[in-house]
């Protein structure tokens, strides 16, 4: 049986994936210690590797900043597929902190969590997630993504057409420049696993 190993973005809350996990036969969402000032990308990769122990067939899925963790652990897990959702697609040796300038990303004017992350998430889901929202500590932003070249693994880049944080046109450009891939468009914004879990699961399958 294929198991989906689901890596969250900044903040590290496995809860982000809970609506997707409920729709998959076998899935593990990994909790990362995002707020811990002493834990960064190597520790995140170790946690993902441990979560996948004993699984023979793996699809590794990463959202947003979680791509920096997924690329560090990809060779160790040898997944059948790598799926990136509204992701910060890393270059070898790049830090998450440098990614913004390197890709030409500009923070949205007037950024707010409500406007750019939660605008399409159901109100009851937003309320339930209040206890799962964490700030990412600086350490992970300062560490290089330790992989030498893109792994020889079939890779899919999923992009929400309503993502206000990483707009679709931007995600499409970065995927083409860095991977030579077109994105697969999905409904939903940056937190598509919370707003459009059915669409995410359909794409994963």
N, C-alpha and C positions, 0 to 999 in steps of 0.2 A: 504494500500500500504506500502511496505517495504521502509524505508529510510536508506540510507547508510550515517553514520556520519563518516567523514574522518578526521583523526588527523595526521598532519604532524610531521616530525622529528625535529631535532635541527635546530634552526632558526625560525621555526614556521610559515612558509609561506603557506597559503592555496593554493596559486598559484601552488604549487607542484602537486596538484591533478587535475588541470584544464582539462587535457586531458581525465581523467577518468570520471569526472563529466559530460562532454559532451556526454558520451556514456551511462549514467545511467538515468533512468526515474525520480528517486527521490534521490538526494544526496545533502549533505551539507558539504562543506569543511570548517574547522574551522581555522581562523587566530589566532595564538598564539603570545603573545608579547615576543618572544624569546630574543630580544636584551635588554629588560627592566631589569635593575639590581635589581629592586624591585618586580618583578613578577616571581614566580616559579611554582612548580608543583601544589600547591593548587589552585592558580589563574587559571592555565591552565585547571584544572578539572572543575572549576566553569564555564569557558567559554564554554567548551564542553557540560556541562549539559544544559546551557541556549540555545545553538544551537539546542539541541534535544527536547526542550519544545514543547508539543503539538503533538509529534510523538508517535504513538502507537506501531508500529513495527519497531525495530531498528536493524541494523547490524552495530556494532562498528568496525571500521577499523583503524589501527594505523601503521605508518611506522617508522622504526628505533627507535629513542629515544621517539617517540610518544607513544610507549607501556607503558612507565612509567606514562603518563597521562591517558591512557585508563584504566589501572588497578585501578587507584585511583577513577575513575568515574563509573566503570562497575556496581557496586552494586546499585548506584543511578539510572542508566538508565535501568537496567534489560534488556539488549539486547537479541535478539533471537540468535545471534551469535557474536563471537569475532574473528576478523581476524587480524593477525599480519604479516606485510610484511617487510622482511629483518630487523627484529626487534631486539632490545635489550630486550630480555625476562627477566623481573625483578623477583627477589625473594622478598617475603614479607619483608618490612622494608629496603630494599637495596637502596642505592643512585645510581644515574647514574654514579657518579664519581668512586664508588667502583666496579661497574659492570665489568669494564675492567679486573681488577686483579682477581676478583672472578670467571670469566668465562675462564681465561687464554688467553684472547684476546691479540694479539700483533699487534701494529700499523704497517701497511705495510711499508717496507723499501722504502724510497724515496717518501713518500706520497705527492700527489698533488690532488687538486680538479679535474683538467682536466683528470688525469690518472685514478683516482679511483672512481670518481663520474660521470663524464660527458663523458666518453669514448664511450658510445653507445647511447647518447642522440643526436637527429638530430641537426645539426648546427643552424637551424633557431629557434628551441626551446631553445637552449642554449642562443642565442642572445636575445630572448624575455624575458628570465628569469633574465637578468642582474640586473634589478631593484628589484628583489624579493629575492636576496641572502643576508641573514643576519647572523651575528655571534651570537651564543647562549651565553647569559650572564652566569657567573659562578654560580649564585644562584641556578638554577635548578639542576645542577650537585651535589650540596651539600645537597639536601633535600631527606629524605627517601620516598620511595613509600609506602604510607599508606594503605596497605591492609593486612589482617591477614592470608588469605589463598587464593589459586586460586579459582576464582568464579565458581559456578556450571553452567557454560555456555558452550555450544559447541564451541570449539576453533579450528581454523585452522591456521597453520603456513605456510606462503608462503615464498619461498626463491628463489632468482634469481640465476640461474646456472652460470651467468657471473658476479656475484657480486665480485668485487676486494677488497672491504673494509671489508665485512664480508663473506669470502669464503663459498661456499656451504657446504663443509665438516664441517666447524666450526658451521654453523647454524644448521646443522643436529645433531651434538653432543649436543649442548646446548638444543635444543628442546626435545631430548630424555632424557637428564639428568634432566631437570627442569619440563617437562610436561609429559614425557612418550609418546610423539607424534613423528611421522615421519613428515617431511616437505613435502609440495606439491611444486614441482619444477616448476619454470616459466622461460621463456627466459628473458634475460635482466640483467642489473647490479643493483647497489644499488638504483638507482633512477628509478626503473622499471615503475612507474606510468607515467614517462615522456618518457621513451624509448620504452616501450611495453604496452601502455594503453589497447589495445584490449585483450591481454593475461591476464592482471590484472582483467579486467571486467569479462572475462569468468570465472576466478577463483572465483570472488566474487559472481557471480550468481549461 
